[in-house]
Structures are given as structure tokens and as C-alpha cells.
Amino acid sequence: MTIHAGLARQEGDQGRFDAALDRALELLDLTPADPRWDGPRRREIARTREVVCDFLVGDNRYRSTPELLDAYFLA
């Protein structure tokens, strides 16, 4: 999800970037609603959403890189 948004941003494709970001955030918002994601996992999903937003549209205060996010999501 962040891979598609990151590539679209690099290519300057704002429409594709917006769609990829919207989908990523939709999935990150829907996942915690599933009761299987209770406790620490729910907090990890919330933190993941925060880091993704910070990287893609924020100031990147967590100093994320595409490589770090790829390693996390594609593990």
C-alpha cells in the first residue's frame, strides 16, 4: 500500500497517489475493527497508520525511508 503511494509520489502522479493513500488509510482504519486485532496488535496498527501518514504527507519526523517501510510491510 505505501509502496504504490510512494511510487506515485515519485512519479508525480497526484491522482494515483491520492487513491493509493486513501486505500491504505481505509485498510488501516478498518483493520482494528476486527476483534482479532485486540490489545497490542491494535496499538501497532494505530502506530503504523501514524508512521505512514507522517512519511507520505507529514514532516517525516520518524525519519522513515521507503526501504524501512518495505521491510516492515513485506516481511
CHARMM internal coordinates of N, CA and C (Angstrom, degrees):
IC EDIT
DIST 1 N 1 CA 1.4400
DIST 1 CA 1 C 1.5127
ANGL 1 N 1 CA 1 C 111.44
DIST 1 C 2 N 1.3241
ANGL 1 CA 1 C 2 N 117.39
DIHE 1 N 1 CA 1 C 2 N -51.46
DIST 2 N 2 CA 1.4694
ANGL 1 C 2 N 2 CA 118.13
DIHE 1 CA 1 C 2 N 2 CA 178.06
DIST 2 CA 2 C 1.5069
ANGL 2 N 2 CA 2 C 110.32
DIHE 1 C 2 N 2 CA 2 C -70.02
DIST 2 C 3 N 1.3216
ANGL 2 CA 2 C 3 N 116.92
DIHE 2 N 2 CA 2 C 3 N -24.81
DIST 3 N 3 CA 1.4577
ANGL 2 C 3 N 3 CA 120.62
DIHE 2 CA 2 C 3 N 3 CA 179.33
DIST 3 CA 3 C 1.5199
ANGL 3 N 3 CA 3 C 109.35
DIHE 2 C 3 N 3 CA 3 C -62.65
DIST 3 C 4 N 1.3324
ANGL 3 CA 3 C 4 N 117.31
DIHE 3 N 3 CA 3 C 4 N -47.39
DIST 4 N 4 CA 1.4521
ANGL 3 C 4 N 4 CA 121.22
DIHE 3 CA 3 C 4 N 4 CA -179.30
DIST 4 CA 4 C 1.5244
ANGL 4 N 4 CA 4 C 111.34
DIHE 3 C 4 N 4 CA 4 C -64.04
DIST 4 C 5 N 1.2951
ANGL 4 CA 4 C 5 N 116.97
DIHE 4 N 4 CA 4 C 5 N -42.79
DIST 5 N 5 CA 1.4653
ANGL 4 C 5 N 5 CA 120.55
DIHE 4 CA 4 C 5 N 5 CA 179.33
DIST 5 CA 5 C 1.5223
ANGL 5 N 5 CA 5 C 110.37
DIHE 4 C 5 N 5 CA 5 C -65.12
DIST 5 C 6 N 1.3208
ANGL 5 CA 5 C 6 N 116.58
DIHE 5 N 5 CA 5 C 6 N -42.40
DIST 6 N 6 CA 1.4593
ANGL 5 C 6 N 6 CA 120.19
DIHE 5 CA 5 C 6 N 6 CA -179.92
DIST 6 CA 6 C 1.5167
ANGL 6 N 6 CA 6 C 112.12
DIHE 5 C 6 N 6 CA 6 C -63.72
DIST 6 C 7 N 1.3270
ANGL 6 CA 6 C 7 N 117.00
DIHE 6 N 6 CA 6 C 7 N -42.61
DIST 7 N 7 CA 1.4625
ANGL 6 C 7 N 7 CA 120.49
DIHE 6 CA 6 C 7 N 7 CA 178.03
DIST 7 CA 7 C 1.5210
ANGL 7 N 7 CA 7 C 111.14
DIHE 6 C 7 N 7 CA 7 C -64.81
DIST 7 C 8 N 1.3128
ANGL 7 CA 7 C 8 N 116.28
DIHE 7 N 7 CA 7 C 8 N -43.36
DIST 8 N 8 CA 1.4660
ANGL 7 C 8 N 8 CA 120.21
DIHE 7 CA 7 C 8 N 8 CA 178.99
DIST 8 CA 8 C 1.5248
ANGL 8 N 8 CA 8 C 110.34
DIHE 7 C 8 N 8 CA 8 C -61.84
DIST 8 C 9 N 1.3194
ANGL 8 CA 8 C 9 N 117.07
DIHE 8 N 8 CA 8 C 9 N -39.83
DIST 9 N 9 CA 1.4630
ANGL 8 C 9 N 9 CA 120.49
DIHE 8 CA 8 C 9 N 9 CA 178.76
DIST 9 CA 9 C 1.5262
ANGL 9 N 9 CA 9 C 110.14
DIHE 8 C 9 N 9 CA 9 C -64.79
DIST 9 C 10 N 1.3349
ANGL 9 CA 9 C 10 N 117.40
DIHE 9 N 9 CA 9 C 10 N -44.42
DIST 10 N 10 CA 1.4658
ANGL 9 C 10 N 10 CA 121.22
DIHE 9 CA 9 C 10 N 10 CA 178.44
DIST 10 CA 10 C 1.5235
ANGL 10 N 10 CA 10 C 111.67
DIHE 9 C 10 N 10 CA 10 C -60.05
DIST 10 C 11 N 1.3244
ANGL 10 CA 10 C 11 N 116.31
DIHE 10 N 10 CA 10 C 11 N -37.64
DIST 11 N 11 CA 1.4567
ANGL 10 C 11 N 11 CA 121.11
DIHE 10 CA 10 C 11 N 11 CA -178.24
DIST 11 CA 11 C 1.5239
ANGL 11 N 11 CA 11 C 112.64
DIHE 10 C 11 N 11 CA 11 C -83.29
DIST 11 C 12 N 1.3151
ANGL 11 CA 11 C 12 N 116.85
DIHE 11 N 11 CA 11 C 12 N -5.69
DIST 12 N 12 CA 1.4605
ANGL 11 C 12 N 12 CA 120.56
DIHE 11 CA 11 C 12 N 12 CA 179.40
DIST 12 CA 12 C 1.5200
ANGL 12 N 12 CA 12 C 114.06
DIHE 11 C 12 N 12 CA 12 C 74.77
DIST 12 C 13 N 1.3287
ANGL 12 CA 12 C 13 N 116.99
DIHE 12 N 12 CA 12 C 13 N 21.71
DIST 13 N 13 CA 1.4629
ANGL 12 C 13 N 13 CA 122.21
DIHE 12 CA 12 C 13 N 13 CA -179.64
DIST 13 CA 13 C 1.5323
ANGL 13 N 13 CA 13 C 109.02
DIHE 12 C 13 N 13 CA 13 C -93.06
DIST 13 C 14 N 1.3222
ANGL 13 CA 13 C 14 N 115.77
DIHE 13 N 13 CA 13 C 14 N 87.65
DIST 14 N 14 CA 1.4664
ANGL 13 C 14 N 14 CA 121.00
DIHE 13 CA 13 C 14 N 14 CA -173.65
DIST 14 CA 14 C 1.5230
ANGL 14 N 14 CA 14 C 112.63
DIHE 13 C 14 N 14 CA 14 C -62.18
DIST 14 C 15 N 1.3335
ANGL 14 CA 14 C 15 N 117.50
DIHE 14 N 14 CA 14 C 15 N -39.47
DIST 15 N 15 CA 1.4643
ANGL 14 C 15 N 15 CA 120.50
DIHE 14 CA 14 C 15 N 15 CA 179.79
DIST 15 CA 15 C 1.5189
ANGL 15 N 15 CA 15 C 111.70
DIHE 14 C 15 N 15 CA 15 C -62.63
DIST 15 C 16 N 1.3254
ANGL 15 CA 15 C 16 N 116.85
DIHE 15 N 15 CA 15 C 16 N -46.09
DIST 16 N 16 CA 1.4660
ANGL 15 C 16 N 16 CA 120.76
DIHE 15 CA 15 C 16 N 16 CA 178.62
DIST 16 CA 16 C 1.5189
ANGL 16 N 16 CA 16 C 111.22
DIHE 15 C 16 N 16 CA 16 C -67.24
DIST 16 C 17 N 1.3451
ANGL 16 CA 16 C 17 N 116.54
DIHE 16 N 16 CA 16 C 17 N -38.07
DIST 17 N 17 CA 1.4628
ANGL 16 C 17 N 17 CA 120.61
DIHE 16 CA 16 C 17 N 17 CA 176.92
DIST 17 CA 17 C 1.5263
ANGL 17 N 17 CA 17 C 110.52
DIHE 16 C 17 N 17 CA 17 C -60.18
DIST 17 C 18 N 1.3325
ANGL 17 CA 17 C 18 N 116.07
DIHE 17 N 17 CA 17 C 18 N -49.37
DIST 18 N 18 CA 1.4664
ANGL 17 C 18 N 18 CA 120.29
DIHE 17 CA 17 C 18 N 18 CA -179.26
DIST 18 CA 18 C 1.5262
ANGL 18 N 18 CA 18 C 111.75
DIHE 17 C 18 N 18 CA 18 C -59.61
DIST 18 C 19 N 1.3431
ANGL 18 CA 18 C 19 N 116.39
DIHE 18 N 18 CA 18 C 19 N -42.72
DIST 19 N 19 CA 1.4688
ANGL 18 C 19 N 19 CA 120.34
DIHE 18 CA 18 C 19 N 19 CA -179.97
DIST 19 CA 19 C 1.5249
ANGL 19 N 19 CA 19 C 111.18
DIHE 18 C 19 N 19 CA 19 C -65.32
DIST 19 C 20 N 1.3330
ANGL 19 CA 19 C 20 N 117.02
DIHE 19 N 19 CA 19 C 20 N -43.16
DIST 20 N 20 CA 1.4673
ANGL 19 C 20 N 20 CA 120.68
DIHE 19 CA 19 C 20 N 20 CA -179.81
DIST 20 CA 20 C 1.5290
ANGL 20 N 20 CA 20 C 110.63
DIHE 19 C 20 N 20 CA 20 C -66.23
DIST 20 C 21 N 1.3199
ANGL 20 CA 20 C 21 N 116.98
DIHE 20 N 20 CA 20 C 21 N -42.10
DIST 21 N 21 CA 1.4647
ANGL 20 C 21 N 21 CA 120.32
DIHE 20 CA 20 C 21 N 21 CA 178.63
DIST 21 CA 21 C 1.5281
ANGL 21 N 21 CA 21 C 110.47
DIHE 20 C 21 N 21 CA 21 C -64.36
DIST 21 C 22 N 1.3240
ANGL 21 CA 21 C 22 N 116.92
DIHE 21 N 21 CA 21 C 22 N -44.38
DIST 22 N 22 CA 1.4697
ANGL 21 C 22 N 22 CA 120.08
DIHE 21 CA 21 C 22 N 22 CA 178.58
DIST 22 CA 22 C 1.5260
ANGL 22 N 22 CA 22 C 111.22
DIHE 21 C 22 N 22 CA 22 C -58.89
DIST 22 C 23 N 1.3191
ANGL 22 CA 22 C 23 N 116.96
DIHE 22 N 22 CA 22 C 23 N -43.74
DIST 23 N 23 CA 1.4700
ANGL 22 C 23 N 23 CA 120.52
DIHE 22 CA 22 C 23 N 23 CA -179.23
DIST 23 CA 23 C 1.5200
ANGL 23 N 23 CA 23 C 111.02
DIHE 22 C 23 N 23 CA 23 C -66.73
DIST 23 C 24 N 1.3243
ANGL 23 CA 23 C 24 N 116.39
DIHE 23 N 23 CA 23 C 24 N -42.66
DIST 24 N 24 CA 1.4646
ANGL 23 C 24 N 24 CA 120.11
DIHE 23 CA 23 C 24 N 24 CA 178.84
DIST 24 CA 24 C 1.5180
ANGL 24 N 24 CA 24 C 110.50
DIHE 23 C 24 N 24 CA 24 C -60.05
DIST 24 C 25 N 1.3205
ANGL 24 CA 24 C 25 N 117.01
DIHE 24 N 24 CA 24 C 25 N -46.12
DIST 25 N 25 CA 1.4619
ANGL 24 C 25 N 25 CA 120.14
DIHE 24 CA 24 C 25 N 25 CA -179.05
DIST 25 CA 25 C 1.5246
ANGL 25 N 25 CA 25 C 111.23
DIHE 24 C 25 N 25 CA 25 C -68.28
DIST 25 C 26 N 1.3306
ANGL 25 CA 25 C 26 N 116.49
DIHE 25 N 25 CA 25 C 26 N -35.29
DIST 26 N 26 CA 1.4653
ANGL 25 C 26 N 26 CA 119.52
DIHE 25 CA 25 C 26 N 26 CA 177.04
DIST 26 CA 26 C 1.5309
ANGL 26 N 26 CA 26 C 110.36
DIHE 25 C 26 N 26 CA 26 C -61.10
DIST 26 C 27 N 1.3289
ANGL 26 CA 26 C 27 N 116.55
DIHE 26 N 26 CA 26 C 27 N -45.84
DIST 27 N 27 CA 1.4636
ANGL 26 C 27 N 27 CA 120.11
DIHE 26 CA 26 C 27 N 27 CA 179.43
DIST 27 CA 27 C 1.5269
ANGL 27 N 27 CA 27 C 111.62
DIHE 26 C 27 N 27 CA 27 C -65.50
DIST 27 C 28 N 1.3252
ANGL 27 CA 27 C 28 N 116.44
DIHE 27 N 27 CA 27 C 28 N -40.74
DIST 28 N 28 CA 1.4676
ANGL 27 C 28 N 28 CA 119.74
DIHE 27 CA 27 C 28 N 28 CA 179.63
DIST 28 CA 28 C 1.5254
ANGL 28 N 28 CA 28 C 111.60
DIHE 27 C 28 N 28 CA 28 C -69.26
DIST 28 C 29 N 1.3153
ANGL 28 CA 28 C 29 N 117.38
DIHE 28 N 28 CA 28 C 29 N -24.81
DIST 29 N 29 CA 1.4694
ANGL 28 C 29 N 29 CA 120.43
DIHE 28 CA 28 C 29 N 29 CA 176.73
DIST 29 CA 29 C 1.5292
ANGL 29 N 29 CA 29 C 112.15
DIHE 28 C 29 N 29 CA 29 C -83.54
DIST 29 C 30 N 1.3150
ANGL 29 CA 29 C 30 N 117.34
DIHE 29 N 29 CA 29 C 30 N -34.16
DIST 30 N 30 CA 1.4703
ANGL 29 C 30 N 30 CA 120.69
DIHE 29 CA 29 C 30 N 30 CA -178.47
DIST 30 CA 30 C 1.5245
ANGL 30 N 30 CA 30 C 112.92
DIHE 29 C 30 N 30 CA 30 C -77.30
DIST 30 C 31 N 1.3019
ANGL 30 CA 30 C 31 N 117.20
DIHE 30 N 30 CA 30 C 31 N -33.78
DIST 31 N 31 CA 1.4659
ANGL 30 C 31 N 31 CA 121.08
DIHE 30 CA 30 C 31 N 31 CA -174.95
DIST 31 CA 31 C 1.5238
ANGL 31 N 31 CA 31 C 113.37
DIHE 30 C 31 N 31 CA 31 C -56.45
DIST 31 C 32 N 1.3383
ANGL 31 CA 31 C 32 N 120.27
DIHE 31 N 31 CA 31 C 32 N -46.82
DIST 32 N 32 CA 1.4731
ANGL 31 C 32 N 32 CA 119.09
DIHE 31 CA 31 C 32 N 32 CA -178.69
DIST 32 CA 32 C 1.5266
ANGL 32 N 32 CA 32 C 114.15
DIHE 31 C 32 N 32 CA 32 C -64.76
DIST 32 C 33 N 1.3190
ANGL 32 CA 32 C 33 N 117.64
DIHE 32 N 32 CA 32 C 33 N -16.30
DIST 33 N 33 CA 1.4631
ANGL 32 C 33 N 33 CA 120.03
DIHE 32 CA 32 C 33 N 33 CA 178.10
DIST 33 CA 33 C 1.5290
ANGL 33 N 33 CA 33 C 111.62
DIHE 32 C 33 N 33 CA 33 C -70.12
DIST 33 C 34 N 1.3229
ANGL 33 CA 33 C 34 N 117.41
DIHE 33 N 33 CA 33 C 34 N -20.04
DIST 34 N 34 CA 1.4596
ANGL 33 C 34 N 34 CA 122.17
DIHE 33 CA 33 C 34 N 34 CA 178.46
DIST 34 CA 34 C 1.5317
ANGL 34 N 34 CA 34 C 108.13
DIHE 33 C 34 N 34 CA 34 C -76.33
DIST 34 C 35 N 1.3292
ANGL 34 CA 34 C 35 N 118.68
DIHE 34 N 34 CA 34 C 35 N 126.17
DIST 35 N 35 CA 1.4637
ANGL 34 C 35 N 35 CA 121.48
DIHE 34 CA 34 C 35 N 35 CA -176.76
DIST 35 CA 35 C 1.5315
ANGL 35 N 35 CA 35 C 113.96
DIHE 34 C 35 N 35 CA 35 C -61.45
DIST 35 C 36 N 1.3265
ANGL 35 CA 35 C 36 N 118.06
DIHE 35 N 35 CA 35 C 36 N -17.98
DIST 36 N 36 CA 1.4636
ANGL 35 C 36 N 36 CA 119.84
DIHE 35 CA 35 C 36 N 36 CA 177.88
DIST 36 CA 36 C 1.5244
ANGL 36 N 36 CA 36 C 112.05
DIHE 35 C 36 N 36 CA 36 C -67.34
DIST 36 C 37 N 1.3179
ANGL 36 CA 36 C 37 N 116.89
DIHE 36 N 36 CA 36 C 37 N -18.89
DIST 37 N 37 CA 1.4697
ANGL 36 C 37 N 37 CA 121.47
DIHE 36 CA 36 C 37 N 37 CA -176.89
DIST 37 CA 37 C 1.5176
ANGL 37 N 37 CA 37 C 110.53
DIHE 36 C 37 N 37 CA 37 C -100.86
DIST 37 C 38 N 1.2934
ANGL 37 CA 37 C 38 N 116.68
DIHE 37 N 37 CA 37 C 38 N 54.63
DIST 38 N 38 CA 1.4620
ANGL 37 C 38 N 38 CA 120.96
DIHE 37 CA 37 C 38 N 38 CA -178.36
DIST 38 CA 38 C 1.5267
ANGL 38 N 38 CA 38 C 110.22
DIHE 37 C 38 N 38 CA 38 C -94.58
DIST 38 C 39 N 1.3168
ANGL 38 CA 38 C 39 N 116.33
DIHE 38 N 38 CA 38 C 39 N 160.05
DIST 39 N 39 CA 1.4620
ANGL 38 C 39 N 39 CA 121.83
DIHE 38 CA 38 C 39 N 39 CA 174.45
DIST 39 CA 39 C 1.5162
ANGL 39 N 39 CA 39 C 113.99
DIHE 38 C 39 N 39 CA 39 C 71.64
DIST 39 C 40 N 1.3295
ANGL 39 CA 39 C 40 N 116.28
DIHE 39 N 39 CA 39 C 40 N -135.71
DIST 40 N 40 CA 1.4746
ANGL 39 C 40 N 40 CA 120.61
DIHE 39 CA 39 C 40 N 40 CA -174.95
DIST 40 CA 40 C 1.5258
ANGL 40 N 40 CA 40 C 113.41
DIHE 39 C 40 N 40 CA 40 C -60.16
DIST 40 C 41 N 1.3226
ANGL 40 CA 40 C 41 N 116.65
DIHE 40 N 40 CA 40 C 41 N -32.53
DIST 41 N 41 CA 1.4670
ANGL 40 C 41 N 41 CA 118.95
DIHE 40 CA 40 C 41 N 41 CA -179.97
DIST 41 CA 41 C 1.5203
ANGL 41 N 41 CA 41 C 111.25
DIHE 40 C 41 N 41 CA 41 C -64.22
DIST 41 C 42 N 1.3163
ANGL 41 CA 41 C 42 N 116.73
DIHE 41 N 41 CA 41 C 42 N -38.02
DIST 42 N 42 CA 1.4718
ANGL 41 C 42 N 42 CA 120.28
DIHE 41 CA 41 C 42 N 42 CA 178.85
DIST 42 CA 42 C 1.5282
ANGL 42 N 42 CA 42 C 109.82
DIHE 41 C 42 N 42 CA 42 C -65.03
DIST 42 C 43 N 1.3159
ANGL 42 CA 42 C 43 N 116.72
DIHE 42 N 42 CA 42 C 43 N -39.31
DIST 43 N 43 CA 1.4771
ANGL 42 C 43 N 43 CA 119.78
DIHE 42 CA 42 C 43 N 43 CA 177.68
DIST 43 CA 43 C 1.5258
ANGL 43 N 43 CA 43 C 110.82
DIHE 42 C 43 N 43 CA 43 C -66.24
DIST 43 C 44 N 1.3278
ANGL 43 CA 43 C 44 N 116.57
DIHE 43 N 43 CA 43 C 44 N -37.60
DIST 44 N 44 CA 1.4657
ANGL 43 C 44 N 44 CA 119.39
DIHE 43 CA 43 C 44 N 44 CA 178.46
DIST 44 CA 44 C 1.5271
ANGL 44 N 44 CA 44 C 111.06
DIHE 43 C 44 N 44 CA 44 C -64.34
DIST 44 C 45 N 1.3127
ANGL 44 CA 44 C 45 N 117.09
DIHE 44 N 44 CA 44 C 45 N -39.79
DIST 45 N 45 CA 1.4637
ANGL 44 C 45 N 45 CA 120.67
DIHE 44 CA 44 C 45 N 45 CA 177.77
DIST 45 CA 45 C 1.5266
ANGL 45 N 45 CA 45 C 110.39
DIHE 44 C 45 N 45 CA 45 C -64.17
DIST 45 C 46 N 1.3179
ANGL 45 CA 45 C 46 N 116.69
DIHE 45 N 45 CA 45 C 46 N -42.33
DIST 46 N 46 CA 1.4655
ANGL 45 C 46 N 46 CA 120.13
DIHE 45 CA 45 C 46 N 46 CA 178.09
DIST 46 CA 46 C 1.5256
ANGL 46 N 46 CA 46 C 110.71
DIHE 45 C 46 N 46 CA 46 C -63.17
DIST 46 C 47 N 1.3128
ANGL 46 CA 46 C 47 N 117.01
DIHE 46 N 46 CA 46 C 47 N -41.95
DIST 47 N 47 CA 1.4704
ANGL 46 C 47 N 47 CA 120.01
DIHE 46 CA 46 C 47 N 47 CA 178.33
DIST 47 CA 47 C 1.5204
ANGL 47 N 47 CA 47 C 110.54
DIHE 46 C 47 N 47 CA 47 C -66.72
DIST 47 C 48 N 1.3240
ANGL 47 CA 47 C 48 N 116.86
DIHE 47 N 47 CA 47 C 48 N -38.84
DIST 48 N 48 CA 1.4623
ANGL 47 C 48 N 48 CA 120.71
DIHE 47 CA 47 C 48 N 48 CA 177.77
DIST 48 CA 48 C 1.5198
ANGL 48 N 48 CA 48 C 110.69
DIHE 47 C 48 N 48 CA 48 C -59.84
DIST 48 C 49 N 1.3269
ANGL 48 CA 48 C 49 N 116.18
DIHE 48 N 48 CA 48 C 49 N -43.16
DIST 49 N 49 CA 1.4744
ANGL 48 C 49 N 49 CA 120.26
DIHE 48 CA 48 C 49 N 49 CA 177.93
DIST 49 CA 49 C 1.5249
ANGL 49 N 49 CA 49 C 110.02
DIHE 48 C 49 N 49 CA 49 C -60.40
DIST 49 C 50 N 1.3091
ANGL 49 CA 49 C 50 N 116.32
DIHE 49 N 49 CA 49 C 50 N -43.14
DIST 50 N 50 CA 1.4648
ANGL 49 C 50 N 50 CA 121.35
DIHE 49 CA 49 C 50 N 50 CA 179.37
DIST 50 CA 50 C 1.5280
ANGL 50 N 50 CA 50 C 111.30
DIHE 49 C 50 N 50 CA 50 C -60.64
DIST 50 C 51 N 1.3212
ANGL 50 CA 50 C 51 N 116.82
DIHE 50 N 50 CA 50 C 51 N -44.89
DIST 51 N 51 CA 1.4668
ANGL 50 C 51 N 51 CA 121.12
DIHE 50 CA 50 C 51 N 51 CA -178.35
DIST 51 CA 51 C 1.5342
ANGL 51 N 51 CA 51 C 110.31
DIHE 50 C 51 N 51 CA 51 C -67.80
DIST 51 C 52 N 1.3273
ANGL 51 CA 51 C 52 N 117.10
DIHE 51 N 51 CA 51 C 52 N -41.97
DIST 52 N 52 CA 1.4632
ANGL 51 C 52 N 52 CA 120.45
DIHE 51 CA 51 C 52 N 52 CA 178.97
DIST 52 CA 52 C 1.5273
ANGL 52 N 52 CA 52 C 110.53
DIHE 51 C 52 N 52 CA 52 C -61.64
DIST 52 C 53 N 1.3148
ANGL 52 CA 52 C 53 N 117.15
DIHE 52 N 52 CA 52 C 53 N -46.02
DIST 53 N 53 CA 1.4645
ANGL 52 C 53 N 53 CA 120.40
DIHE 52 CA 52 C 53 N 53 CA 178.41
DIST 53 CA 53 C 1.5251
ANGL 53 N 53 CA 53 C 111.12
DIHE 52 C 53 N 53 CA 53 C -62.67
DIST 53 C 54 N 1.3131
ANGL 53 CA 53 C 54 N 116.26
DIHE 53 N 53 CA 53 C 54 N -42.62
DIST 54 N 54 CA 1.4627
ANGL 53 C 54 N 54 CA 120.57
DIHE 53 CA 53 C 54 N 54 CA 179.12
DIST 54 CA 54 C 1.5239
ANGL 54 N 54 CA 54 C 110.52
DIHE 53 C 54 N 54 CA 54 C -60.92
DIST 54 C 55 N 1.3182
ANGL 54 CA 54 C 55 N 117.32
DIHE 54 N 54 CA 54 C 55 N -41.87
DIST 55 N 55 CA 1.4599
ANGL 54 C 55 N 55 CA 121.28
DIHE 54 CA 54 C 55 N 55 CA -178.31
DIST 55 CA 55 C 1.5268
ANGL 55 N 55 CA 55 C 111.79
DIHE 54 C 55 N 55 CA 55 C -70.71
DIST 55 C 56 N 1.3339
ANGL 55 CA 55 C 56 N 117.11
DIHE 55 N 55 CA 55 C 56 N -46.64
DIST 56 N 56 CA 1.4593
ANGL 55 C 56 N 56 CA 120.09
DIHE 55 CA 55 C 56 N 56 CA -172.01
DIST 56 CA 56 C 1.5249
ANGL 56 N 56 CA 56 C 114.17
DIHE 55 C 56 N 56 CA 56 C -82.64
DIST 56 C 57 N 1.3243
ANGL 56 CA 56 C 57 N 117.91
DIHE 56 N 56 CA 56 C 57 N -34.50
DIST 57 N 57 CA 1.4694
ANGL 56 C 57 N 57 CA 118.61
DIHE 56 CA 56 C 57 N 57 CA -175.87
DIST 57 CA 57 C 1.5234
ANGL 57 N 57 CA 57 C 113.41
DIHE 56 C 57 N 57 CA 57 C -132.75
DIST 57 C 58 N 1.3129
ANGL 57 CA 57 C 58 N 117.14
DIHE 57 N 57 CA 57 C 58 N -0.37
DIST 58 N 58 CA 1.4627
ANGL 57 C 58 N 58 CA 120.32
DIHE 57 CA 57 C 58 N 58 CA -178.38
DIST 58 CA 58 C 1.5157
ANGL 58 N 58 CA 58 C 112.07
DIHE 57 C 58 N 58 CA 58 C -104.11
DIST 58 C 59 N 1.3079
ANGL 58 CA 58 C 59 N 114.98
DIHE 58 N 58 CA 58 C 59 N -157.46
DIST 59 N 59 CA 1.4607
ANGL 58 C 59 N 59 CA 122.38
DIHE 58 CA 58 C 59 N 59 CA -178.00
DIST 59 CA 59 C 1.5272
ANGL 59 N 59 CA 59 C 113.48
DIHE 58 C 59 N 59 CA 59 C -89.95
DIST 59 C 60 N 1.3344
ANGL 59 CA 59 C 60 N 116.98
DIHE 59 N 59 CA 59 C 60 N 1.15
DIST 60 N 60 CA 1.4714
ANGL 59 C 60 N 60 CA 123.98
DIHE 59 CA 59 C 60 N 60 CA -177.64
DIST 60 CA 60 C 1.5300
ANGL 60 N 60 CA 60 C 111.18
DIHE 59 C 60 N 60 CA 60 C 53.52
DIST 60 C 61 N 1.3163
ANGL 60 CA 60 C 61 N 115.22
DIHE 60 N 60 CA 60 C 61 N 48.50
DIST 61 N 61 CA 1.4664
ANGL 60 C 61 N 61 CA 119.43
DIHE 60 CA 60 C 61 N 61 CA 179.26
DIST 61 CA 61 C 1.5241
ANGL 61 N 61 CA 61 C 112.46
DIHE 60 C 61 N 61 CA 61 C -69.56
DIST 61 C 62 N 1.3271
ANGL 61 CA 61 C 62 N 117.42
DIHE 61 N 61 CA 61 C 62 N -16.95
DIST 62 N 62 CA 1.4683
ANGL 61 C 62 N 62 CA 120.16
DIHE 61 CA 61 C 62 N 62 CA 175.76
DIST 62 CA 62 C 1.5291
ANGL 62 N 62 CA 62 C 111.55
DIHE 61 C 62 N 62 CA 62 C -86.11
DIST 62 C 63 N 1.3079
ANGL 62 CA 62 C 63 N 116.61
DIHE 62 N 62 CA 62 C 63 N -2.50
DIST 63 N 63 CA 1.4694
ANGL 62 C 63 N 63 CA 123.54
DIHE 62 CA 62 C 63 N 63 CA 178.47
DIST 63 CA 63 C 1.5338
ANGL 63 N 63 CA 63 C 111.97
DIHE 62 C 63 N 63 CA 63 C 56.66
DIST 63 C 64 N 1.3143
ANGL 63 CA 63 C 64 N 115.56
DIHE 63 N 63 CA 63 C 64 N 43.50
DIST 64 N 64 CA 1.4594
ANGL 63 C 64 N 64 CA 120.59
DIHE 63 CA 63 C 64 N 64 CA 176.90
DIST 64 CA 64 C 1.5266
ANGL 64 N 64 CA 64 C 109.25
DIHE 63 C 64 N 64 CA 64 C -72.12
DIST 64 C 65 N 1.3189
ANGL 64 CA 64 C 65 N 114.67
DIHE 64 N 64 CA 64 C 65 N 155.26
DIST 65 N 65 CA 1.4537
ANGL 64 C 65 N 65 CA 121.47
DIHE 64 CA 64 C 65 N 65 CA 174.14
DIST 65 CA 65 C 1.5199
ANGL 65 N 65 CA 65 C 108.02
DIHE 64 C 65 N 65 CA 65 C -129.69
DIST 65 C 66 N 1.3204
ANGL 65 CA 65 C 66 N 117.36
DIHE 65 N 65 CA 65 C 66 N 160.09
DIST 66 N 66 CA 1.4695
ANGL 65 C 66 N 66 CA 118.27
DIHE 65 CA 65 C 66 N 66 CA 175.81
DIST 66 CA 66 C 1.5311
ANGL 66 N 66 CA 66 C 111.90
DIHE 65 C 66 N 66 CA 66 C -57.53
DIST 66 C 67 N 1.3261
ANGL 66 CA 66 C 67 N 116.89
DIHE 66 N 66 CA 66 C 67 N -36.35
DIST 67 N 67 CA 1.4590
ANGL 66 C 67 N 67 CA 120.33
DIHE 66 CA 66 C 67 N 67 CA -179.82
DIST 67 CA 67 C 1.5318
ANGL 67 N 67 CA 67 C 111.90
DIHE 66 C 67 N 67 CA 67 C -65.58
DIST 67 C 68 N 1.3220
ANGL 67 CA 67 C 68 N 117.17
DIHE 67 N 67 CA 67 C 68 N -41.64
DIST 68 N 68 CA 1.4665
ANGL 67 C 68 N 68 CA 120.31
DIHE 67 CA 67 C 68 N 68 CA 178.74
DIST 68 CA 68 C 1.5277
ANGL 68 N 68 CA 68 C 111.21
DIHE 67 C 68 N 68 CA 68 C -65.41
DIST 68 C 69 N 1.3296
ANGL 68 CA 68 C 69 N 116.95
DIHE 68 N 68 CA 68 C 69 N -42.51
DIST 69 N 69 CA 1.4496
ANGL 68 C 69 N 69 CA 120.14
DIHE 68 CA 68 C 69 N 69 CA 179.51
DIST 69 CA 69 C 1.5269
ANGL 69 N 69 CA 69 C 110.81
DIHE 68 C 69 N 69 CA 69 C -67.58
DIST 69 C 70 N 1.3255
ANGL 69 CA 69 C 70 N 117.18
DIHE 69 N 69 CA 69 C 70 N -40.69
DIST 70 N 70 CA 1.4708
ANGL 69 C 70 N 70 CA 119.96
DIHE 69 CA 69 C 70 N 70 CA 175.79
DIST 70 CA 70 C 1.5194
ANGL 70 N 70 CA 70 C 110.67
DIHE 69 C 70 N 70 CA 70 C -58.72
DIST 70 C 71 N 1.3227
ANGL 70 CA 70 C 71 N 116.51
DIHE 70 N 70 CA 70 C 71 N -45.14
DIST 71 N 71 CA 1.4673
ANGL 70 C 71 N 71 CA 120.22
DIHE 70 CA 70 C 71 N 71 CA -179.25
DIST 71 CA 71 C 1.5203
ANGL 71 N 71 CA 71 C 110.88
DIHE 70 C 71 N 71 CA 71 C -61.47
DIST 71 C 72 N 1.3324
ANGL 71 CA 71 C 72 N 117.34
DIHE 71 N 71 CA 71 C 72 N -38.06
DIST 72 N 72 CA 1.4570
ANGL 71 C 72 N 72 CA 121.07
DIHE 71 CA 71 C 72 N 72 CA 179.82
DIST 72 CA 72 C 1.5325
ANGL 72 N 72 CA 72 C 111.20
DIHE 71 C 72 N 72 CA 72 C -69.45
DIST 72 C 73 N 1.3355
ANGL 72 CA 72 C 73 N 116.16
DIHE 72 N 72 CA 72 C 73 N -51.14
DIST 73 N 73 CA 1.4659
ANGL 72 C 73 N 73 CA 119.88
DIHE 72 CA 72 C 73 N 73 CA -173.79
DIST 73 CA 73 C 1.5276
ANGL 73 N 73 CA 73 C 113.40
DIHE 72 C 73 N 73 CA 73 C -77.69
DIST 73 C 74 N 1.3079
ANGL 73 CA 73 C 74 N 117.52
DIHE 73 N 73 CA 73 C 74 N -26.69
DIST 74 N 74 CA 1.4603
ANGL 73 C 74 N 74 CA 119.61
DIHE 73 CA 73 C 74 N 74 CA -175.40
DIST 74 CA 74 C 1.5157
ANGL 74 N 74 CA 74 C 113.12
DIHE 73 C 74 N 74 CA 74 C -103.76
DIST 74 C 75 N 1.3206
ANGL 74 CA 74 C 75 N 116.90
DIHE 74 N 74 CA 74 C 75 N 13.66
DIST 75 N 75 CA 1.4682
ANGL 74 C 75 N 75 CA 120.28
DIHE 74 CA 74 C 75 N 75 CA -179.34
DIST 75 CA 75 C 1.5167
ANGL 75 N 75 CA 75 C 111.56
DIHE 74 C 75 N 75 CA 75 C -64.00
END
COOR INIT
IC SEED 1 N 1 CA 1 C
IC BUILD
